[in-house]
Amino acid sequence: MISDVLASAKEKMAQSIEVAKADFQTVSAGRANPALFQKLLVEYYGSPTPLVQLAGFQQPDARTLVITPFDKTALKEIERAIVAAPHLHVDPSNDGTIIRIVMPELTEDRRRDYVKIVKDKAEQARVAVRNVRRQAMTDLDKLSGEVSDDEIARAGKELEAATKQTVESIDDALKKKEAELLEV
């Protein structure tokens, strides 16, 4: 039973790391990257639909991204969603068939803003990990009548070690992304 609680908690913590890394990819470093558009939702026939389901992406050079919608009627809605996205700050050009996006050079202030956004995403990931730890500790405490207190204490220490390792992984990913953002 204890092993099930620990395995579940470790799995959820690993998922938190992956989510944090995916969130970090949605923040621009001045280079065009289709991952910037992963979580962008487009109003398509009355329902919010992820852009990656509506269009194909091509990257002709480091700062240019070409978006080709599968359905040409969605072109205006895709363009509207890109303009409205707060984290992109791009001005798409629409030629009636494709949308071309040229990523602007980042200013020092803009880079600092992006670092703040990434730090916020990292903190959200850390909070998620701590919530997983808290839930696992609650689950362990519920087992107190069935298993010895020593086993629960040992499992608690193992859970703390896993939490610490997960938070360190998130911090390492944050440092890498921060260095990438501040690189000129």
C-alpha positions as CSV (number, residue, x, y, z in Angstrom):
1,M,0.0,0.0,0.0
2,I,2.8,2.4,0.9
3,S,4.6,1.6,-2.3
4,D,1.4,2.4,-4.3
5,V,1.1,5.8,-2.7
6,L,4.8,6.6,-3.3
7,A,4.7,5.3,-6.9
8,S,1.6,7.4,-7.6
9,A,3.2,10.5,-6.1
10,K,6.5,10.1,-8.0
11,E,4.6,9.6,-11.3
12,K,2.6,12.8,-10.7
13,M,5.8,14.7,-9.8
14,A,7.4,13.5,-13.0
15,Q,4.4,14.8,-14.9
16,S,4.8,18.1,-13.2
17,I,8.4,18.4,-14.6
18,E,7.2,17.6,-18.1
19,V,4.3,20.1,-17.9
20,A,6.8,22.8,-16.7
21,K,9.2,22.1,-19.5
22,A,6.3,22.2,-22.0
23,D,5.2,25.6,-20.5
24,F,8.7,26.9,-20.8
25,Q,8.7,26.1,-24.5
26,T,5.7,28.4,-25.0
27,V,7.8,31.4,-24.1
28,S,9.7,32.9,-27.0
29,A,13.4,33.4,-27.0
30,G,13.4,35.5,-30.2
31,R,13.4,32.4,-32.4
32,A,10.4,31.0,-34.2
33,N,9.3,27.8,-32.7
34,P,6.0,25.9,-33.3
35,A,6.0,25.1,-29.6
36,L,5.1,28.7,-28.9
37,F,1.6,27.9,-30.4
38,Q,1.0,24.6,-28.7
39,K,-1.5,25.9,-26.2
40,L,-3.0,28.6,-28.4
41,L,-6.8,28.1,-28.8
42,V,-8.7,29.2,-31.9
43,E,-12.4,29.8,-32.0
44,Y,-13.4,27.2,-34.7
45,Y,-17.1,26.7,-35.4
46,G,-18.0,27.9,-32.0
47,S,-15.6,25.8,-29.9
48,P,-12.0,26.6,-28.8
49,T,-9.7,24.3,-30.7
50,P,-5.9,24.0,-30.4
51,L,-4.1,25.7,-33.3
52,V,-2.0,22.6,-33.9
53,Q,-5.1,20.7,-34.9
54,L,-6.1,23.4,-37.4
55,A,-2.9,24.1,-39.2
56,G,0.6,22.9,-40.3
57,F,3.8,24.7,-39.3
58,Q,6.9,25.3,-41.4
59,Q,10.0,27.2,-40.3
60,P,11.9,28.6,-43.3
61,D,14.5,30.3,-41.1
62,A,15.3,31.0,-37.5
63,R,12.9,33.9,-37.0
64,T,10.1,33.1,-39.5
65,L,7.2,30.7,-39.1
66,V,4.7,29.9,-41.8
67,I,1.3,28.6,-40.6
68,T,-0.8,26.8,-43.3
69,P,-4.4,26.2,-42.2
70,F,-6.0,22.9,-43.2
71,D,-9.3,24.7,-43.7
72,K,-8.9,28.1,-45.4
73,T,-12.1,29.4,-43.7
74,A,-10.3,29.3,-40.3
75,L,-7.6,31.7,-41.5
76,K,-9.1,34.9,-40.0
77,E,-9.9,33.2,-36.7
78,I,-6.3,31.8,-36.5
79,E,-4.9,35.3,-37.2
80,R,-7.2,36.8,-34.6
81,A,-6.1,34.3,-32.0
82,I,-2.4,34.9,-32.7
83,V,-2.8,38.7,-32.4
84,A,-4.8,38.3,-29.1
85,A,-2.2,35.9,-27.6
86,P,-0.5,37.9,-24.7
87,H,2.7,35.9,-24.7
88,L,3.6,36.2,-28.4
89,H,3.7,39.9,-29.2
90,V,3.8,39.3,-33.0
91,D,2.1,40.8,-36.0
92,P,1.1,38.1,-38.4
93,S,0.8,38.8,-42.1
94,N,-2.0,37.0,-44.0
95,D,-1.8,36.5,-47.7
96,G,-5.2,34.7,-48.0
97,T,-3.7,31.2,-48.0
98,I,-1.0,31.2,-45.2
99,I,0.0,33.2,-42.2
100,R,3.6,34.3,-42.0
101,I,5.0,35.3,-38.6
102,V,8.3,37.0,-38.2
103,M,9.5,37.0,-34.6
104,P,10.8,40.4,-33.5
105,E,14.2,40.9,-32.0
106,L,13.8,40.9,-28.2
107,T,14.7,44.0,-26.3
108,E,16.4,43.7,-22.9
109,D,13.1,44.8,-21.1
110,R,11.1,42.2,-23.1
111,R,13.7,39.5,-22.2
112,R,13.3,40.4,-18.5
113,D,9.5,40.2,-18.9
114,Y,9.8,36.7,-20.4
115,V,12.1,35.6,-17.5
116,K,9.4,36.8,-15.0
117,I,6.8,34.7,-17.0
118,V,9.0,31.6,-16.9
119,K,9.7,32.0,-13.2
120,D,6.0,32.2,-12.6
121,K,5.5,29.0,-14.5
122,A,8.2,27.4,-12.5
123,E,6.6,28.4,-9.3
124,Q,3.3,27.0,-10.4
125,A,5.0,23.7,-11.1
126,R,6.6,23.8,-7.6
127,V,3.2,24.4,-6.1
128,A,1.8,21.4,-8.0
129,V,4.6,19.2,-6.7
130,R,4.0,20.4,-3.1
131,N,0.3,19.6,-3.6
132,V,1.2,16.1,-4.7
133,R,3.4,15.7,-1.7
134,R,0.7,16.9,0.7
135,Q,-1.9,14.5,-0.8
136,A,0.5,11.6,-0.6
137,M,1.3,12.5,3.1
138,T,-2.4,12.5,3.8
139,D,-2.8,9.1,2.1
140,L,0.1,7.8,4.2
141,D,-1.4,9.1,7.4
142,K,-4.7,7.2,6.5
143,L,-2.7,4.0,6.6
144,S,-1.5,4.5,10.2
145,G,-3.8,1.7,11.6
146,E,-2.7,-0.8,9.0
147,V,1.1,-0.4,8.9
148,S,3.6,0.6,11.5
149,D,4.6,4.2,12.3
150,D,8.2,3.5,11.4
151,E,7.2,2.4,7.9
152,I,5.1,5.6,7.4
153,A,8.0,7.7,8.7
154,R,10.4,6.0,6.3
155,A,7.9,6.5,3.4
156,G,7.6,10.2,4.4
157,K,11.3,10.6,4.2
158,E,11.4,9.0,0.8
159,L,8.5,11.2,-0.4
160,E,10.5,14.3,0.9
161,A,13.6,13.2,-1.1
162,A,11.5,12.7,-4.2
163,T,9.9,16.1,-3.8
164,K,13.3,17.7,-3.3
165,Q,14.7,16.0,-6.4
166,T,11.6,17.1,-8.5
167,V,11.9,20.7,-7.4
168,E,15.6,20.7,-8.3
169,S,14.8,19.3,-11.8
170,I,12.3,22.1,-12.2
171,D,14.9,24.7,-11.1
172,D,17.5,23.2,-13.5
173,A,15.0,23.6,-16.4
174,L,14.3,27.1,-15.2
175,K,18.0,28.0,-15.2
176,K,18.4,26.7,-18.8
177,K,15.4,28.6,-20.1
178,E,16.5,31.7,-18.3
179,A,19.9,31.5,-19.8
180,E,18.4,31.0,-23.2
181,L,16.1,34.0,-22.8
182,L,18.9,36.3,-21.7
183,E,21.3,35.2,-24.4
184,V,21.7,37.9,-26.9
